[in-house]
Amino acid sequence: MRILLALLVLALGVGLAQWQNRQALITDFRQMQGVWTVKLDYVEVKDCNRDDCPAGIEVSNQNPLIRTFRFTPSTKIWLLKNAGEYFQATPQQLIQGLGGRNFGWSFNKYTPFYIKVNEARREILELKQMYLP
């Protein structure tokens, strides 16, 4: 019984470890052979209260490795309409926003996103535009 319980806990731990919540910059987003892929650069967004940090936040990139993930039919893209309201966007709207189109709250290729990914399957589960004042 203990062995079964230990195996169950181990299996759940491995499954949960595959689903990562991170912050990242989108370095490339495209459709190839009918499949949307996104290249992400993981970053860390920190609050700062210094003279050389007028925005109150800084984006730190300690690991320049770029990771590629594919979209699935259930992947969600959330873009800001205003400071507290999101809308579910299409891949085309994400591309337009990265190119400068404003859907209510602007962003560009330097705007971090909250991401949920399945590392083991190399799938993106959710992209959510980070609110930056």
Salt bridges, closest charged atoms under 4 A:
ASP28 OD2 - ARG30 NE 2.68
ASP52 OD1 - ARG50 NE 2.79
GLU58 OE1 - ARG50 NH2 3.03
GLU85 OE2 - LYS81 NZ 3.19
GLU119 OE1 - ARG122 NH1 3.20
GLU123 OE2 - ARG70 NH2 3.29
GLU123 OE2 - ARG121 NH2 3.57
GLU126 OE2 - LYS116 NZ 3.83
